[in-house]
Amino acid sequence: MKLINNIGFILLAVYLILVGIGVLVNFAIPSILLGILAILAGIFILLGR
């Protein structure tokens, strides 16, 4: 298995995992944290890092 070197995609993966866990187990994750994580992932993906 090859690890992705792009931090934007890693942050996106973490975001999607946290949202999925939150939905499945009805766990309240602070929306400000998810918003910041989503913005950072988007910025890094656009920058290509």
N, CA, C and O of each residue as an XYZ file, in Angstrom:
196
protein
N       0.845     -1.178      0.000
C       0.000      0.000      0.000
C       0.890      1.241      0.000
O       1.829      1.339      0.790
N       0.593      2.176     -0.879
C       1.395      3.382     -1.010
C       0.765      4.523     -0.206
O      -0.434      4.781     -0.311
N       1.587      5.197      0.594
C       1.110      6.320      1.396
C       1.079      7.577      0.538
O       1.995      7.828     -0.245
N       0.029      8.357      0.691
C      -0.119      9.602     -0.066
C       0.767     10.666      0.571
O       0.747     10.853      1.787
N       1.544     11.364     -0.258
C       2.440     12.401      0.245
C       1.807     13.785      0.248
O       2.434     14.745      0.696
N       0.590     13.904     -0.239
C      -0.081     15.190     -0.322
C      -0.839     15.450      0.976
O      -1.770     14.717      1.310
N      -0.445     16.489      1.705
C      -1.069     16.770      3.000
C      -2.537     17.161      2.848
O      -3.335     16.926      3.755
N      -2.902     17.754      1.710
C      -4.298     18.113      1.476
C      -5.197     16.894      1.441
O      -6.285     16.903      2.018
N      -4.751     15.847      0.771
C      -5.542     14.626      0.700
C      -5.555     13.885      2.032
O      -6.541     13.229      2.366
N      -4.474     13.984      2.792
C      -4.453     13.370      4.120
C      -5.452     14.069      5.032
O      -6.191     13.411      5.765
N      -5.479     15.406      4.991
C      -6.447     16.154      5.801
C      -7.876     15.854      5.356
O      -8.778     15.740      6.186
N      -8.080     15.727      4.051
C      -9.408     15.382      3.535
C      -9.840     14.012      4.027
O     -10.997     13.815      4.397
N      -8.914     13.071      4.031
C      -9.227     11.728      4.519
C      -9.590     11.758      5.999
O     -10.541     11.098      6.417
N      -8.840     12.519      6.793
C      -9.146     12.637      8.228
C     -10.520     13.270      8.422
O     -11.303     12.822      9.259
N     -10.808     14.314      7.643
C     -12.113     14.979      7.727
C     -13.250     14.000      7.420
O     -14.237     13.933      8.152
N     -13.101     13.251      6.341
C     -14.154     12.307      5.953
C     -14.334     11.202      6.988
O     -15.460     10.783      7.258
N     -13.247     10.735      7.562
C     -13.342      9.710      8.599
C     -14.054     10.254      9.827
O     -14.915      9.578     10.391
N     -13.706     11.475     10.253
C     -14.356     12.065     11.429
C     -15.845     12.302     11.196
O     -16.658     12.052     12.086
N     -16.204     12.778     10.012
C     -17.620     12.997      9.705
C     -18.366     11.669      9.674
O     -19.477     11.563     10.192
N     -17.752     10.660      9.065
C     -18.389      9.342      8.999
C     -18.598      8.732     10.370
O     -19.666      8.187     10.651
N     -17.591      8.817     11.229
C     -17.726      8.294     12.595
C     -18.787      9.070     13.350
O     -19.587      8.489     14.084
N     -18.795     10.391     13.171
C     -19.790     11.218     13.853
C     -21.212     10.862     13.476
O     -22.110     10.880     14.318
N     -21.416     10.539     12.216
C     -22.759     10.167     11.755
C     -23.141      8.774     12.250
O     -24.270      8.553     12.689
N     -22.207      7.849     12.179
C     -22.516      6.466     12.545
C     -22.802      6.284     14.037
O     -23.725      5.559     14.407
N     -22.032      6.925     14.874
C     -22.194      6.707     16.320
C     -22.890      7.870     17.016
O     -22.975      7.912     18.243
N     -23.391      8.825     16.209
C     -24.103      9.985     16.749
C     -23.232     10.731     17.755
O     -23.688     11.132     18.826
N     -21.971     10.904     17.380
C     -20.986     11.584     18.221
C     -20.859     13.022     17.745
O     -20.640     13.266     16.559
N     -20.992     13.969     18.656
C     -20.954     15.386     18.306
C     -19.506     15.870     18.237
O     -18.841     16.008     19.264
N     -19.033     16.122     17.037
C     -17.711     16.704     16.829
C     -17.930     18.195     16.590
O     -18.768     18.567     15.768
N     -17.190     19.058     17.295
C     -17.408     20.504     17.125
C     -17.304     20.930     15.665
O     -16.329     20.616     14.983
N     -18.310     21.639     15.201
C     -18.348     22.010     13.791
C     -17.232     22.981     13.431
O     -16.799     23.012     12.279
N     -16.753     23.774     14.386
C     -15.651     24.696     14.095
C     -14.386     23.905     13.739
O     -13.628     24.306     12.857
N     -14.167     22.791     14.424
C     -13.003     21.945     14.135
C     -13.111     21.330     12.744
O     -12.135     21.312     11.994
N     -14.277     20.835     12.402
C     -14.474     20.238     11.081
C     -14.373     21.291      9.979
O     -13.858     21.015      8.895
N     -14.861     22.483     10.256
C     -14.771     23.568      9.272
C     -13.334     23.963      9.002
O     -12.944     24.139      7.848
N     -12.545     24.102     10.049
C     -11.128     24.453      9.890
C     -10.391     23.357      9.135
O      -9.579     23.635      8.253
N     -10.680     22.110      9.489
C     -10.041     20.979      8.820
C     -10.399     20.949      7.339
O      -9.534     20.683      6.504
N     -11.653     21.215      7.001
C     -12.089     21.222      5.605
C     -11.422     22.359      4.827
O     -11.010     22.166      3.683
N     -11.315     23.532      5.436
C     -10.671     24.671      4.771
C      -9.195     24.383      4.521
O      -8.687     24.649      3.432
N      -8.507     23.844      5.517
C      -7.096     23.514      5.351
C      -6.887     22.469      4.254
O      -5.970     22.592      3.442
N      -7.729     21.453      4.234
C      -7.617     20.428      3.198
C      -7.807     21.033      1.821
O      -7.046     20.734      0.900
N      -8.809     21.875      1.670
C      -9.063     22.525      0.377
C      -7.918     23.393     -0.069
O      -7.549     23.371     -1.243
N      -7.340     24.162      0.842
C      -6.220     25.035      0.502
C      -5.016     24.224      0.056
O      -4.389     24.541     -0.955
N      -4.687     23.167      0.815
C      -3.524     22.357      0.463
C      -3.723     21.602     -0.848
O      -2.772     21.425     -1.608
N      -4.950     21.157     -1.119
C      -5.213     20.477     -2.392
C      -5.053     21.464     -3.551
O      -4.472     21.127     -4.583
N      -5.574     22.690     -3.374
C      -5.434     23.692     -4.437
C      -3.988     24.091     -4.653
O      -3.580     24.338     -5.788
N      -3.208     24.159     -3.589
C      -1.796     24.500     -3.711
C      -0.970     23.348     -4.287
O       0.137     23.554     -4.783
N      -1.517     22.143     -4.215
C      -0.837     20.988     -4.763
C       0.247     20.423     -3.859
O       1.197     19.804     -4.338
N       0.110     20.631     -2.548
C       1.121     20.130     -1.606
C       0.655     18.861     -0.981
O       1.364     18.282     -0.159
